[in-house]
Amino acid sequence: MPSSSPDLFGITGWKNSGKTTLVVKLVEEFIARGVVVSTVKHAHDGFDIDHEGTDSYRHRYAGAHETAIVSNNQFALMHQRQTGGAAPSLERIITKLAPCDLVLVEGFKTHPLPKIECLRKDSAKEQAIWHSNKHVVALATDHTIADCPLPQFELSDVGTIADYIGQKIGLHTLR
């Protein structure tokens, strides 16, 4: 039965480092192991999941504080915020999720939760996050980082990465 206070684990990295691909594969892997998984993705300002011309878009732009779109198979809740304010905390967003076993958090580079940093040799334009962030506990990469004392995993070795995450947070799976 899913927990009301799920385990959290982060996947971080710079743009085009493989974060989203790894999160998607980890979701599939954990589900195959019987884990109920939710995700939270940090996005840049200005994203929109609704588009001009839809009824729900019209509701929001008329000034509705929250707009829910509901069907037999899914629902989305959009909360309209004033511009210029800080994004809600990760903790607040987690309270909005239905009970689950694990929340994979993509992005949130500076948030204090254990995380794996994704690094691709051809997309590294900034200094690796692990250099300055003690919450990075391992790397998922396409090359070996010689001077890094953290565990390193091949980006495509999803099963081993899932094992590591499970061990790190004490998650019990069906595998």
N, CA, C and O of each residue as an XYZ file, in Angstrom:
700
protein
N       0.845     -1.182      0.000
C       0.000      0.000      0.000
C       0.889      1.243      0.000
O       1.832      1.320      0.787
N       0.610      2.207     -0.858
C       1.429      3.419     -0.937
C       1.437      4.195      0.373
O       0.469      4.192      1.133
N       2.548      4.848      0.605
C       2.736      5.635      1.818
C       2.229      7.056      1.623
O       2.293      7.597      0.519
N       1.721      7.663      2.703
C       1.295      9.056      2.621
C       2.490     10.000      2.737
O       2.388     11.174      2.381
N       3.622      9.495      3.234
C       4.848     10.299      3.248
C       5.919      9.508      2.492
O       6.673      8.736      3.084
N       5.967      9.711      1.199
C       6.827      8.896      0.342
C       8.309      9.234      0.507
O       8.676     10.296      1.009
N       9.139      8.302      0.071
C      10.567      8.571     -0.029
C      10.791      9.509     -1.200
O      10.108      9.412     -2.219
N      11.747     10.417     -1.058
C      12.095     11.364     -2.119
C      13.521     11.101     -2.575
O      14.404     10.833     -1.760
N      13.738     11.181     -3.871
C      15.088     11.072     -4.411
C      15.169     11.941     -5.652
O      14.251     11.953     -6.471
N      16.259     12.660     -5.787
C      16.395     13.616     -6.871
C      17.290     13.147     -8.005
O      18.223     12.367     -7.813
N      16.981     13.640     -9.174
C      17.813     13.487    -10.369
C      18.074     14.901    -10.839
O      17.138     15.638    -11.147
N      19.340     15.288    -10.898
C      19.679     16.656    -11.249
C      20.745     16.671    -12.328
O      21.279     15.627    -12.702
N      21.047     17.843    -12.818
C      22.065     18.010    -13.860
C      21.727     19.222    -14.692
O      20.645     19.798    -14.577
N      22.662     19.595    -15.525
C      22.454     20.733    -16.408
C      21.646     20.306    -17.628
O      21.416     19.115    -17.834
N      21.221     21.256    -18.424
C      20.413     21.007    -19.626
C      21.090     19.977    -20.525
O      22.306     20.003    -20.719
N      20.282     19.076    -21.068
C      20.715     18.022    -21.992
C      21.676     17.011    -21.377
O      22.470     16.390    -22.084
N      21.602     16.851    -20.064
C      22.494     15.890    -19.407
C      21.886     14.489    -19.316
O      22.582     13.541    -18.952
N      20.602     14.346    -19.641
C      19.953     13.039    -19.597
C      18.993     12.859    -18.429
O      18.548     11.742    -18.164
N      18.667     13.939    -17.728
C      17.796     13.857    -16.552
C      16.437     13.236    -16.873
O      16.036     12.254    -16.249
N      15.749     13.799    -17.825
C      14.389     13.342    -18.120
C      14.393     11.904    -18.611
O      13.547     11.109    -18.201
N      15.328     11.559    -19.477
C      15.412     10.182    -19.968
C      15.632      9.225    -18.808
O      14.995      8.174    -18.746
N      16.529      9.577    -17.886
C      16.778      8.711    -16.734
C      15.538      8.612    -15.847
O      15.198      7.519    -15.395
N      14.858      9.723    -15.590
C      13.653      9.686    -14.753
C      12.607      8.778    -15.381
O      12.011      7.960    -14.681
N      12.370      8.900    -16.673
C      11.371      8.072    -17.356
C      11.722      6.592    -17.215
O      10.856      5.770    -16.917
N      12.983      6.258    -17.430
C      13.402      4.849    -17.327
C      13.323      4.352    -15.883
O      12.975      3.196    -15.643
N      13.644      5.217    -14.927
C      13.526      4.823    -13.521
C      12.065      4.606    -13.123
O      11.761      3.672    -12.381
N      11.168      5.451    -13.605
C       9.741      5.253    -13.328
C       9.323      3.874    -13.826
O       8.685      3.117    -13.094
N       9.674      3.545    -15.057
C       9.319      2.236    -15.624
C       9.923      1.103    -14.802
O       9.253      0.106    -14.534
N      11.178      1.247    -14.403
C      11.870      0.212    -13.631
C      11.216      0.017    -12.258
O      10.949     -1.114    -11.853
N      10.963      1.104    -11.555
C      10.353      0.981    -10.231
C       8.939      0.425    -10.317
O       8.547     -0.372     -9.464
N       8.166      0.819    -11.315
C       6.818      0.276    -11.485
C       6.889     -1.227    -11.718
O       6.086     -1.978    -11.164
N       7.838     -1.671    -12.526
C       8.018     -3.108    -12.764
C       8.370     -3.845    -11.477
O       8.132     -5.048    -11.372
N       8.928     -3.151    -10.508
C       9.285     -3.741     -9.216
C       8.156     -3.621     -8.193
O       8.324     -4.018     -7.040
N       7.019     -3.083     -8.600
C       5.864     -2.976     -7.717
C       5.825     -1.717     -6.871
O       5.092     -1.656     -5.884
N       6.600     -0.716     -7.242
C       6.660      0.536     -6.496
C       5.697      1.545     -7.124
O       5.666      1.687     -8.346
N       4.919      2.240     -6.310
C       4.047      3.306     -6.791
C       4.881      4.586     -6.803
O       5.326      5.065     -5.760
N       5.083      5.130     -8.008
C       6.000      6.255     -8.207
C       5.251      7.487     -8.696
O       4.377      7.397     -9.558
N       5.605      8.640     -8.133
C       5.159      9.926     -8.653
C       6.407     10.725     -8.999
O       7.509     10.381     -8.571
N       6.234     11.784     -9.767
C       7.373     12.620    -10.137
C       7.019     14.087     -9.934
O       5.857     14.485    -10.012
N       8.057     14.880     -9.671
C       7.939     16.331     -9.633
C       9.056     16.854    -10.507
O      10.211     16.465    -10.337
N       8.732     17.729    -11.439
C       9.696     18.289    -12.374
C       9.759     19.794    -12.181
O       8.737     20.478    -12.228
N      10.959     20.304    -11.963
C      11.136     21.756    -11.894
C      11.208     22.270    -13.326
O      11.949     21.731    -14.148
N      10.442     23.305    -13.621
C      10.417     23.871    -14.969
C      10.795     25.341    -14.905
O      10.738     25.973    -13.850
N      11.172     25.854    -16.028
C      11.475     27.281    -16.126
C      10.176     28.075    -16.128
O       9.112     27.541    -16.444
N      10.269     29.344    -15.775
C       9.088     30.208    -15.777
C       8.461     30.226    -17.166
O       9.156     30.138    -18.178
N       7.147     30.341    -17.196
C       6.459     30.492    -18.464
C       5.976     29.202    -19.089
O       5.426     29.229    -20.190
N       6.166     28.052    -18.414
C       5.648     26.828    -19.016
C       4.128     26.831    -18.932
O       3.557     27.531    -18.095
N       3.474     26.068    -19.774
C       2.021     25.980    -19.758
C       1.616     24.587    -20.208
O       2.130     24.080    -21.205
N       0.700     23.967    -19.479
C       0.202     22.654    -19.898
C      -1.156     22.780    -20.576
O      -1.741     21.794    -21.026
N      -1.637     23.996    -20.639
C      -2.925     24.258    -21.255
C      -2.675     25.247    -22.388
O      -1.712     26.013    -22.346
N      -3.524     25.231    -23.379
C      -3.247     26.052    -24.557
C      -4.435     26.914    -24.952
O      -5.593     26.559    -24.731
N      -4.114     28.046    -25.538
C      -5.122     28.992    -25.975
C      -6.172     28.299    -26.834
O      -5.861     27.495    -27.712
N      -7.420     28.639    -26.551
C      -8.528     28.077    -27.310
C      -9.284     26.998    -26.559
O     -10.433     26.709    -26.894
N      -8.659     26.385    -25.538
C      -9.377     25.360    -24.766
C     -10.249     26.041    -23.712
O      -9.990     27.175    -23.310
N     -11.271     25.337    -23.278
C     -12.174     25.893    -22.275
C     -11.432     26.185    -20.971
O     -11.635     27.232    -20.356
N     -10.574     25.254    -20.553
C      -9.867     25.451    -19.284
C      -8.904     26.632    -19.359
O      -8.705     27.329    -18.364
N      -8.317     26.861    -20.502
C      -7.457     28.035    -20.702
C      -8.290     29.303    -20.508
O      -7.859     30.256    -19.859
N      -9.469     29.291    -21.075
C     -10.349     30.450    -20.950
C     -10.752     30.670    -19.490
O     -10.861     31.811    -19.042
N     -10.972     29.592    -18.754
C     -11.306     29.710    -17.324
C     -10.156     30.384    -16.573
O     -10.373     31.328    -15.813
N      -8.943     29.901    -16.788
C      -7.775     30.441    -16.089
C      -7.562     31.905    -16.430
O      -7.328     32.726    -15.543
N      -7.643     32.231    -17.708
C      -7.370     33.613    -18.109
C      -8.521     34.563    -17.822
O      -8.383     35.778    -17.963
N      -9.663     34.005    -17.419
C     -10.746     34.858    -16.920
C     -10.474     35.235    -15.467
O     -11.103     36.147    -14.930
N      -9.526     34.527    -14.827
C      -9.130     34.864    -13.469
C      -9.346     33.784    -12.428
O      -9.156     34.036    -11.238
N      -9.738     32.585    -12.844
C      -9.938     31.513    -11.863
C      -8.638     31.253    -11.106
O      -7.566     31.179    -11.707
N      -8.739     31.117     -9.799
C      -7.582     30.862     -8.935
C      -7.014     29.468     -9.207
O      -5.799     29.297     -9.305
N      -7.903     28.466     -9.330
C      -7.509     27.107     -9.700
C      -8.469     26.609    -10.758
O      -9.652     26.951    -10.763
N      -7.938     25.796    -11.652
C      -8.751     25.186    -12.694
C      -8.402     23.709    -12.744
O      -7.232     23.348    -12.866
N      -9.396     22.868    -12.652
C      -9.186     21.427    -12.760
C      -9.775     20.954    -14.077
O     -10.890     21.321    -14.449
N      -9.011     20.139    -14.764
C      -9.490     19.481    -15.984
C      -9.634     18.014    -15.617
O      -8.673     17.394    -15.161
N     -10.817     17.451    -15.809
C     -11.099     16.112    -15.315
C     -11.698     15.259    -16.423
O     -12.600     15.697    -17.136
N     -11.187     14.028    -16.564
C     -11.784     13.046    -17.468
C     -11.827     11.708    -16.742
O     -11.400     11.612    -15.591
N     -12.334     10.688    -17.400
C     -12.400      9.359    -16.789
C     -11.017      8.803    -16.467
O     -10.880      8.033    -15.517
N      -9.993      9.169    -17.228
C      -8.676      8.559    -17.091
C      -7.618      9.419    -16.402
O      -6.585      8.898    -15.981
N      -7.854     10.713    -16.280
C      -6.825     11.578    -15.699
C      -7.436     12.902    -15.268
O      -8.558     13.243    -15.643
N      -6.671     13.639    -14.472
C      -7.072     15.004    -14.158
C      -5.823     15.834    -13.944
O      -4.759     15.308    -13.619
N      -5.962     17.113    -14.127
C      -4.874     18.065    -13.877
C      -5.460     19.236    -13.111
O      -6.574     19.683    -13.381
N      -4.691     19.721    -12.155
C      -5.097     20.884    -11.387
C      -4.062     21.973    -11.618
O      -2.878     21.784    -11.340
N      -4.509     23.105    -12.122
C      -3.608     24.232    -12.357
C      -3.940     25.315    -11.351
O      -5.095     25.710    -11.193
N      -2.920     25.780    -10.687
C      -3.066     26.826     -9.687
C      -2.398     28.078    -10.246
O      -1.193     28.084    -10.501
N      -3.159     29.105    -10.430
C      -2.634     30.348    -10.991
C      -1.989     31.160     -9.880
O      -2.610     31.403     -8.845
N      -0.745     31.580    -10.088
C      -0.015     32.332     -9.085
C       0.302     33.717     -9.624
O       0.336     33.940    -10.834
N       0.530     34.636     -8.707
C       0.938     35.979     -9.112
C       2.358     35.911     -9.653
O       3.184     35.169     -9.122
N       2.651     36.660    -10.683
C       3.998     36.668    -11.233
C       4.949     37.365    -10.275
O       4.551     38.243     -9.510
N       6.194     36.964    -10.328
C       7.222     37.579     -9.501
C       7.401     36.932     -8.148
O       8.385     37.222     -7.467
N       6.502     36.078     -7.731
C       6.642     35.410     -6.441
C       7.518     34.175     -6.566
O       7.791     33.691     -7.665
N       7.942     33.686     -5.435
C       8.752     32.470     -5.415
C       7.871     31.259     -5.725
O       6.682     31.247     -5.410
N       8.458     30.268     -6.332
C       7.744     29.020     -6.594
C       7.402     28.359     -5.266
O       8.120     28.546     -4.284
N       6.318     27.591     -5.217
C       6.005     26.891     -3.969
C       7.128     25.914     -3.636
O       7.822     25.425     -4.528
N       7.297     25.641     -2.368
C       8.363     24.734     -1.947
C       8.078     23.313     -2.431
O       6.931     22.936     -2.672
N       9.130     22.556     -2.561
C       8.982     21.149     -2.930
C       8.123     20.435     -1.884
O       7.295     19.594     -2.234
N       8.313     20.759     -0.627
C       7.526     20.137      0.439
C       6.031     20.407      0.259
O       5.203     19.521      0.474
N       5.698     21.619     -0.132
C       4.280     21.949     -0.353
C       3.718     21.163     -1.538
O       2.594     20.664     -1.476
N       4.480     21.054     -2.594
C       4.031     20.296     -3.766
C       3.839     18.826     -3.411
O       2.873     18.205     -3.854
N       4.742     18.269     -2.623
C       4.645     16.856     -2.224
C       3.329     16.605     -1.481
O       2.726     15.543     -1.640
N       2.883     17.561     -0.680
C       1.621     17.373      0.055
C       0.415     17.312     -0.871
O      -0.642     16.819     -0.475
N       0.556     17.803     -2.094
C      -0.545     17.794     -3.060
C      -0.652     16.466     -3.811
O      -1.657     16.205     -4.472
N       0.386     15.623     -3.710
C       0.397     14.353     -4.447
C      -0.417     13.290     -3.715
O      -0.521     13.300     -2.489
N      -0.986     12.383     -4.483
C      -1.671     11.235     -3.893
C      -0.635     10.329     -3.232
O       0.541     10.380     -3.595
N      -1.042      9.506     -2.277
C      -0.092      8.598     -1.624
C       0.668      7.745     -2.637
O       0.101      7.243     -3.608
N       1.961      7.598     -2.383
C       2.821      6.796     -3.243
C       4.010      6.315     -2.417
O       4.168      6.708     -1.261
N       4.834      5.474     -3.004
C       6.010      4.948     -2.312
C       7.239      5.815     -2.520
O       8.063      5.964     -1.617
N       7.361      6.383     -3.709
C       8.575      7.095     -4.099
C       8.210      8.283     -4.968
O       7.370      8.179     -5.861
N       8.851      9.420     -4.697
C       8.736     10.579     -5.580
C      10.119     10.841     -6.146
O      11.064     11.121     -5.409
N      10.228     10.747     -7.464
C      11.457     11.124     -8.155
C      11.340     12.598     -8.495
O      10.374     13.025     -9.128
N      12.322     13.368     -8.073
C      12.305     14.819     -8.217
C      13.346     15.200     -9.266
O      14.541     14.985     -9.063
N      12.895     15.766    -10.387
C      13.812     16.171    -11.450
C      14.100     17.661    -11.350
O      13.188     18.485    -11.280
N      15.379     17.987    -11.345
C      15.785     19.381    -11.223
C      16.068     19.713     -9.776
O      16.733     18.939     -9.087
N      15.582     20.836     -9.301
C      15.753     21.250     -7.911
C      17.211     21.060     -7.463
O      17.487     20.411     -6.454
N      18.125     21.637     -8.230
C      19.565     21.454     -7.997
C      19.996     21.742     -6.563
O      20.827     21.019     -6.013
N      19.449     22.776     -5.956
C      19.931     23.191     -4.644
C      19.111     22.639     -3.487
O      19.473     22.860     -2.331
N      18.042     21.941     -3.752
C      17.193     21.428     -2.683
C      17.928     20.327     -1.912
O      18.579     19.475     -2.516
N      17.824     20.345     -0.580
C      18.555     19.368      0.223
C      17.896     17.988      0.284
O      17.327     17.611      1.308
N      17.978     17.247     -0.809
C      17.534     15.866     -0.808
C      18.592     15.052     -1.544
O      19.292     15.597     -2.397
N      18.727     13.764     -1.237
C      19.744     12.974     -1.938
C      19.424     12.941     -3.428
O      18.269     12.813     -3.834
N      20.484     13.061     -4.233
C      20.253     13.114     -5.675
C      21.428     12.542     -6.434
O      22.562     12.512     -5.956
N      21.118     12.092     -7.627
C      22.122     11.653     -8.585
C      22.247     12.749     -9.623
O      21.248     13.270    -10.119
N      23.492     13.096     -9.947
C      23.723     14.082    -10.998
C      23.983     13.361    -12.314
O      24.815     12.457    -12.381
N      23.265     13.768    -13.361
C      23.489     13.250    -14.704
C      24.541     14.123    -15.390
O      24.471     15.352    -15.359
N      25.496     13.468    -15.998
C      26.566     14.176    -16.710
C      26.815     13.497    -18.048
O      27.046     12.289    -18.106
N      26.766     14.264    -19.102
C      27.151     13.781    -20.427
C      28.357     14.577    -20.880
O      28.401     15.799    -20.742
N      29.311     13.886    -21.410
C      30.555     14.535    -21.832
C      30.301     15.640    -22.855
O      30.907     16.709    -22.780
N      29.410     15.385    -23.804
C      29.179     16.359    -24.879
C      28.240     17.496    -24.494
O      28.042     18.415    -25.289
N      27.651     17.459    -23.291
C      26.760     18.562    -22.914
C      27.278     19.344    -21.709
O      26.607     20.259    -21.232
N      28.444     18.998    -21.222
C      29.001     19.671    -20.038
C      29.528     21.052    -20.415
O      30.565     21.186    -21.063
N      28.786     22.077    -19.992
C      29.195     23.450    -20.263
C      29.448     24.211    -18.972
O      30.085     25.265    -18.977
N      28.947     23.674    -17.866
C      29.094     24.305    -16.559
C      29.828     23.329    -15.643
O      29.932     22.140    -15.943
N      30.327     23.835    -14.541
C      30.980     22.957    -13.583
C      29.968     21.969    -13.036
O      28.819     22.327    -12.777
N      30.388     20.737    -12.861
C      29.511     19.703    -12.324
C      28.971     20.140    -10.963
O      29.676     20.761    -10.167
N      27.724     19.805    -10.719
C      27.033     20.211     -9.502
C      27.644     19.550     -8.268
O      27.676     20.156     -7.197
N      28.128     18.315     -8.408
C      28.651     17.582     -7.256
C      29.821     18.309     -6.591
O      30.091     18.085     -5.411
N      30.512     19.166     -7.324
C      31.632     19.907     -6.752
C      31.194     20.800     -5.595
O      31.948     20.985     -4.640
N      29.992     21.352     -5.670
C      29.547     22.326     -4.670
C      28.279     21.921     -3.924
O      27.786     22.688     -3.098
N      27.745     20.739     -4.195
C      26.487     20.334     -3.568
C      26.669     18.993     -2.870
O      26.810     17.957     -3.521
N      26.667     19.021     -1.552
C      26.890     17.800     -0.767
C      25.732     16.809     -0.855
O      25.862     15.674     -0.397
N      24.595     17.219     -1.436
C      23.449     16.324     -1.544
C      23.523     15.428     -2.783
O      22.733     14.494     -2.922
N      24.467     15.710     -3.678
C      24.704     14.808     -4.808
C      25.468     13.613     -4.240
O      26.591     13.759     -3.757
N      24.848     12.424     -4.302
C      25.427     11.234     -3.687
C      26.016     10.258     -4.696
O      26.687      9.298     -4.316
N      25.768     10.501     -5.988
C      26.292      9.622     -7.036
C      26.156     10.329     -8.374
O      25.479     11.350     -8.492
N      26.820      9.761     -9.387
C      26.743     10.293    -10.749
C      26.201      9.227    -11.685
O      26.482      8.040    -11.518
N      25.422      9.658    -12.673
C      25.008      8.824    -13.799
C      25.618      9.506    -15.009
O      25.253     10.637    -15.332
N      26.537      8.839    -15.679
C      27.327      9.518    -16.689
C      27.661      8.611    -17.864
O      27.517      7.391    -17.779
N      28.107      9.212    -18.956
C      28.522      8.449    -20.129
C      30.048      8.367    -20.234
O      30.591      7.898    -21.234
N      30.727      8.832    -19.180
C      32.189      8.771    -19.136
C      32.639      8.743    -17.677
O      31.889      9.155    -16.791
N      33.821      8.276    -17.426
C      34.339      8.211    -16.062
C      34.894      9.567    -15.658
O      35.598     10.214    -16.433
N      34.572      9.996    -14.438
C      35.086     11.237    -13.877
C      36.190     10.827    -12.894
O      35.900     10.387    -11.781
N      37.435     10.970    -13.301
C      38.574     10.446    -12.540
C      38.701     11.050    -11.143
O      39.058     10.338    -10.205
N      38.424     12.328    -10.982
C      38.652     12.986     -9.692
C      37.429     12.982     -8.776
O      37.429     13.680     -7.762
N      36.399     12.222     -9.100
C      35.169     12.219     -8.301
C      35.154     11.017     -7.357
O      35.285      9.876     -7.799
N      34.995     11.276     -6.054
C      34.966     10.182     -5.090
C      33.601      9.489     -4.961
O      33.481      8.486     -4.257
N      32.584     10.017     -5.631
C      31.230      9.473     -5.529
C      31.060      8.234     -6.404
O      31.790      8.063     -7.380
N      30.103      7.368     -6.064
C      29.788      6.242     -6.950
C      29.374      6.772     -8.324
O      28.692      7.791     -8.430
N      29.796      6.066     -9.370
C      29.462      6.465    -10.739
C      28.796      5.298    -11.455
O      29.245      4.155    -11.368
N      27.721      5.610    -12.160
C      26.965      4.610    -12.902
C      26.860      5.028    -14.355
O      26.816      6.219    -14.663
N      26.820      4.062    -15.238
C      26.557      4.330    -16.648
C      25.119      4.835    -16.745
O      24.215      4.250    -16.149
N      24.906      5.918    -17.492
C      23.565      6.508    -17.642
C      22.504      5.489    -18.032
O      21.353      5.600    -17.610
N      22.876      4.507    -18.825
C      21.897      3.531    -19.320
C      21.704      2.338    -18.379
O      20.865      1.482    -18.657
N      22.446      2.256    -17.286
C      22.351      1.116    -16.369
C      21.255      1.370    -15.332
O      21.523      1.509    -14.139
N      20.041      1.425    -15.812
C      18.894      1.834    -14.997
C      18.640      0.874    -13.834
O      18.309      1.318    -12.734
N      18.785     -0.409    -14.053
C      18.554     -1.382    -12.988
C      19.496     -1.169    -11.811
O      19.070     -1.205    -10.656
N      20.765     -0.950    -12.099
C      21.750     -0.718    -11.038
C      21.495      0.610    -10.341
O      21.643      0.709     -9.123
N      21.114      1.627    -11.102
C      20.794      2.936    -10.505
C      19.575      2.799     -9.600
O      19.558      3.362     -8.505
N      18.563      2.066    -10.034
C      17.367      1.846     -9.202
C      17.738      1.083     -7.929
O      17.238      1.403     -6.850
N      18.608      0.080     -8.045
C      19.072     -0.642     -6.860
C      19.738      0.320     -5.884
O      19.475      0.276     -4.682
N      20.601      1.186     -6.405
C      21.324      2.147     -5.570
C      20.347      3.093     -4.858
O      20.463      3.327     -3.655
N      19.400      3.623     -5.605
C      18.409      4.527     -5.005
C      17.639      3.800     -3.914
O      17.457      4.333     -2.820
N      17.186      2.589     -4.206
C      16.452      1.807     -3.225
C      17.251      1.576     -1.951
O      16.716      1.696     -0.849
N      18.522      1.248     -2.097
C      19.392      1.044     -0.930
C      19.597      2.359     -0.178
O      19.563      2.387      1.052
N      19.802      3.416     -0.901
C      20.108      4.721     -0.284
C      18.960      5.222      0.591
O      19.193      5.806      1.649
N      17.727      4.996      0.152
C      16.581      5.529      0.900
C      15.825      4.449      1.677
O      14.831      4.741      2.342
N      16.299      3.196      1.590
C      15.644      2.129      2.330
C      14.319      1.690      1.736
O      13.426      1.245      2.457
N      14.188      1.814      0.425
C      12.954      1.449     -0.265
C      12.918     -0.063     -0.486
O      13.875     -0.644     -0.999
N      11.830     -0.684     -0.105
C      11.684     -2.132     -0.305
C      10.846     -2.356     -1.556
O       9.733     -1.842     -1.662
N      11.376     -3.116     -2.497
C      10.669     -3.372     -3.750
C      10.362     -4.850     -3.871
O      10.820     -5.655     -3.060
N       9.588     -5.205     -4.880
C       9.207     -6.603     -5.100
C      10.260     -7.405     -5.835
O      10.137     -8.623     -5.959
N      11.290     -6.741     -6.324
C      12.311     -7.448     -7.108
C      13.133     -8.364     -6.263
O      14.035     -9.031     -6.772
